[in-house]
Amino acid sequence: MYPHVRVEGGPRERGRQYGEQARERVRLSIDAYREVFAEYAGWDWERVRDEARGFESAIARYGERYLEELRGIADGAAVDALDVLSINVRTEVMFAAKAREAEAAAGGPHECSSFAALPEAPPPGGPLVGQNGGWL
């Protein structure tokens, strides 16, 4: 069952309302990604927060209202705003961690898979291509 969250107002107020209504889900997400980063990147949560902090200025340049909404979510959920930022830039942070790990291992990233059936041996019905999104 999906929760129904209704918000209105400016960015900070919308975020605060969302954070209040989804407080438990926000906290569960923070806890879950704390474990994901520890398992997949070997990082503690402080390292994740430090990496996430680097995205703050880019988000601000794009639109300060987005940071205001994140801060409102943190206020409403009674969590640190940097934790909310961290779960919102988790893919960018994790990709950077995995890319560094792959570079160090010189094995390349192991995420998505692609395939193609070439014209020399097409399957019934014609050429076939596909890709999955196999991160976690």
Wavefront OBJ file of the C-alpha trace (Angstrom):
o trace
v 0.000 0.000 0.000
v 1.453 3.344 -1.019
v 1.063 6.336 1.264
v -0.711 9.392 -0.038
v 1.237 12.526 0.778
v -0.299 15.883 0.025
v 1.687 19.102 0.266
v 1.311 22.738 -0.683
v 3.164 26.011 -0.331
v 6.706 27.040 -1.116
v 9.664 24.661 -1.356
v 10.590 24.681 2.349
v 6.971 24.266 3.443
v 6.292 21.475 0.935
v 9.386 19.678 2.136
v 8.436 20.086 5.789
v 4.963 18.704 5.132
v 6.411 15.779 3.203
v 8.948 15.057 5.936
v 6.253 15.051 8.601
v 3.954 12.752 6.637
v 6.705 10.391 5.504
v 8.933 10.648 8.592
v 9.272 6.913 9.148
v 9.972 6.219 5.466
v 12.633 8.943 5.329
v 14.347 7.487 8.391
v 14.121 3.952 7.002
v 15.688 5.145 3.734
v 18.587 6.744 5.570
v 19.163 3.562 7.582
v 18.863 1.362 4.496
v 21.355 3.389 2.467
v 23.744 3.497 5.412
v 23.842 -0.300 5.109
v 24.013 -0.266 1.290
v 27.052 1.999 1.270
v 28.778 -0.050 3.945
v 28.165 -3.256 1.970
v 28.787 -2.085 -1.604
v 31.346 0.689 -1.171
v 32.854 -0.114 2.214
v 32.047 3.423 3.374
v 30.723 4.544 6.718
v 27.886 7.072 6.706
v 30.161 10.013 7.484
v 32.129 9.308 4.309
v 28.863 9.193 2.331
v 27.783 12.514 3.845
v 31.155 14.073 2.975
v 30.830 12.906 -0.633
v 27.215 14.114 -0.838
v 28.174 17.539 0.490
v 30.114 18.085 -2.745
v 26.844 18.101 -4.713
v 25.289 20.928 -2.697
v 26.800 23.777 -4.716
v 25.798 22.225 -8.055
v 22.229 21.802 -6.819
v 22.206 25.396 -5.552
v 23.398 26.667 -8.931
v 20.618 24.721 -10.623
v 18.007 25.997 -8.191
v 18.246 26.888 -4.510
v 14.593 25.871 -4.161
v 15.618 22.204 -4.435
v 17.923 22.498 -1.435
v 15.212 24.360 0.440
v 12.804 21.496 -0.183
v 15.415 18.950 0.988
v 15.982 21.020 4.130
v 12.241 21.132 4.700
v 12.031 17.343 4.399
v 14.791 17.054 6.998
v 12.989 19.459 9.328
v 9.705 17.583 8.987
v 11.322 14.166 9.441
v 13.496 15.450 12.319
v 16.731 14.292 10.663
v 19.874 16.066 9.509
v 19.574 17.815 6.134
v 22.856 16.250 5.008
v 21.296 12.799 5.480
v 18.406 13.765 3.187
v 20.850 15.175 0.642
v 22.873 11.950 0.850
v 19.945 9.695 -0.003
v 18.968 11.994 -2.856
v 22.416 11.904 -4.495
v 23.037 8.258 -3.580
v 23.379 7.058 -7.169
v 25.914 9.744 -8.061
v 27.892 9.076 -4.892
v 27.735 5.298 -5.272
v 28.711 5.467 -8.948
v 31.758 7.521 -8.028
v 32.701 4.979 -5.356
v 32.172 2.011 -7.674
v 34.058 3.729 -10.517
v 37.065 4.286 -8.253
v 36.885 0.671 -7.091
v 36.655 -0.596 -10.679
v 39.549 1.590 -11.775
v 41.658 0.289 -8.916
v 40.830 -3.299 -9.869
v 41.250 -2.479 -13.598
v 38.299 -4.699 -14.289
v 35.778 -2.080 -15.367
v 32.409 -1.390 -13.763
v 29.999 -4.292 -13.291
v 26.566 -2.827 -13.594
v 24.339 -3.035 -16.656
v 24.559 -5.708 -19.333
v 23.842 -5.253 -23.042
v 23.515 -7.728 -25.867
v 22.732 -7.833 -29.580
v 21.973 -10.654 -31.995
v 23.985 -9.714 -35.068
v 22.590 -9.909 -38.628
v 24.674 -13.020 -39.329
v 22.533 -15.026 -36.906
v 19.282 -13.170 -36.292
v 16.669 -14.815 -34.106
v 13.212 -15.511 -35.567
v 11.484 -12.196 -36.154
v 14.613 -10.139 -36.846
v 17.462 -8.498 -34.961
v 17.321 -8.386 -31.192
v 18.986 -5.978 -28.760
v 18.552 -5.463 -25.045
v 19.946 -3.908 -21.905
v 19.175 -4.281 -18.236
v 19.624 -1.853 -15.372
v 21.475 -4.216 -13.058
v 22.837 -1.987 -10.300
v 21.440 -3.521 -7.105
l 1 2 3 4 5 6 7 8 9 10 11 12 13 14 15 16 17 18 19 20 21 22 23 24 25 26 27 28 29 30 31 32 33 34 35 36 37 38 39 40 41 42 43 44 45 46 47 48 49 50 51 52 53 54 55 56 57 58 59 60 61 62 63 64 65 66 67 68 69 70 71 72 73 74 75 76 77 78 79 80 81 82 83 84 85 86 87 88 89 90 91 92 93 94 95 96 97 98 99 100 101 102 103 104 105 106 107 108 109 110 111 112 113 114 115 116 117 118 119 120 121 122 123 124 125 126 127 128 129 130 131 132 133 134 135 136
